[in-house]
Amino acid sequence: MLKESEQWIREIGQILIGKGHKLGFAESCTGGLIAATVASQAGVSAFFSGAVVSYAGDVKKKVLKVPAEEIEQFGEVSEEVVKSMALGARESLNSEWVVSVSGIAGPTGGTKEKPVGTVCFGFVGPNFVETQTEHFLGTRIEIQKQSMIYALKGLLQRLKN
């Protein structure tokens, strides 16, 4: 999968550079894995602004400006919160494109409504905001890797549209 992610990052970079746009991430359950994967490739400074790892709710509120009421009403793992995370990161990172992620990687922390493996994604571009919830299986690290893959593939699909 590493080779595939390298190819996706190259394609993402080519599209963003062609548009003159920048990319950022707001990560929670992945703990910076998506940003680290992107930053592992040479030349990404041409399109990659950076990332905010907002593992704690306070960071989501203070750095990404996620409303406290939103977290209280919907929970940190929700489409509403990842939307706000992405919009906050877009402003903080001065990026046209942002992917946000918040989920329950386990092995604990799941509930009946939001079991381990529940991951919410936010995709923000110049003219759209989309959110999505996925359910992954596996160990904590496997769920984090699947989330990283889903985020990069999802971004590439949206950039191509």
N, C-alpha and C positions, 0 to 999 in steps of 0.2 A: 504493500500500500504506500510505502514511502516514495517509490518512483512515481506513482500516480499523483500523489500530493505535490511533488516537485513540478510535474507537468501542469497541474491546475494552477499553481502559484505563478508559473511562467505566463500562462494564458491570462490570468487575472492581471498581472503586471502589464502585459502588452496592451490590454484593453484600457486600463486606467491611465497609463502613460499617454496613449492615443487621445484620450479625452481630457488630459491635463488634470485628472482628479486624484485625490488622496484617499487612503483606506485606513480605518482604525477599527479596534475591537474593544468591547466591554465584556469581560469574562468573569464568571463566578465559579461554577463547578469545574471548569476546565483549568482553572488556576494559572492561566497564561500559556497553556499548551498551544493554542491556535497562533498566538502572536509569536511564540518561540519557533513554531514550525515555519511560519512565513519568514521570520528574521534569520533562519538558518541558511537561507539562500542569498548568495551574493547579488548585489544590485538592487535590492528591494527598497533602499532609501529613496529611489526615484518615485515611489508611489506609496510607501508605507509610513504613516505618521506615528503610530504607536498604539498602545493599549492601556486600558485601565483594568486592573484585576481587583474587582470589587467583591471579594469573598464575603465580607461582613456587611450586614444591612446598613450600618452606619456609613460605610464607604459609599454604598449605593446612594444614600440620602445626601451626604455632604459633598462628594466629588461629582457624582453623576446627576445630582438634583432630582432623584426619584422621590416623589412626594411620600411622606411617612404614611399618610392615609391610604395610599395605594398599596403599600406593603402590608399594612394592617388589614385591609379589606380583602386583598387577593392572595397575599403571601408572596415571598420572594421568588418562588418558582411559579411564575404566571406570565401569560402573554402580555398583560398590562404592564408588568414591571420590566420585562425585557424591551418592550417598546420605549418606555421612559429611559432605560439604560442606554439604548442605542441613540436616542435623541440627545441625551445628555453628553454622551461621548462624542457625537458629531460636533457639538459646540466646543467641548473641551479640547478635542484633538484637531479641530479645524479640518475635518475630513468630509468629503461629499458622500462617501460610502462607509457604513459601519455595520458590523455584525455583532450582536450581543447574544449571550448565552447564560442561562441560569437553570440549574437542575439538581437532581438528587442522584449523586453518583454512588452512594452507598458506602459500606454495606448496611448502614443504619440510616434513619432519618425519613424513611418512606412512610406513607399512610395509605389507607384504603383508597382515598381519592387521588393521591399522588404517590404511587409506589416508587421504589428505587428504580432508576432508569428513566424517570420522567424528566425530559429536558425541553425547555422552551427557548426558542430562537427569535431574535428580532433582526430584520434586514431593512436597512434604511439606505435609500439612494436619493439622488437629487429631487426626484418627483414622486417618491412612493415610500410607504412604510408598511411592512408586512410582518406578521408574526405567525409562528407555527409551533406546535407541540409534538414531540416525538417520544417514543418509548423504546429504549434500548435494553438489551439483556447482557449480562456478563459481570465481571468483576468491576471494581471501581475504576481501575486503569483502562479496562476495555470500554467502559461507558464513556470515559473521557476521550479516548481515541475515536470512538464512533461519533461523538459530538463534534470533534475537530473536523473529521472527514465530512460530516453532514454540513457543517458551517461553510467549509471551503467549496464543496460542490454546489451548495445552495447559492452562494455568492456568485460563482461562475455562471450558473444558469441565469441568474437575474441580470448579470452584466451583459450576457449575450442577447437578452430580449430587448 
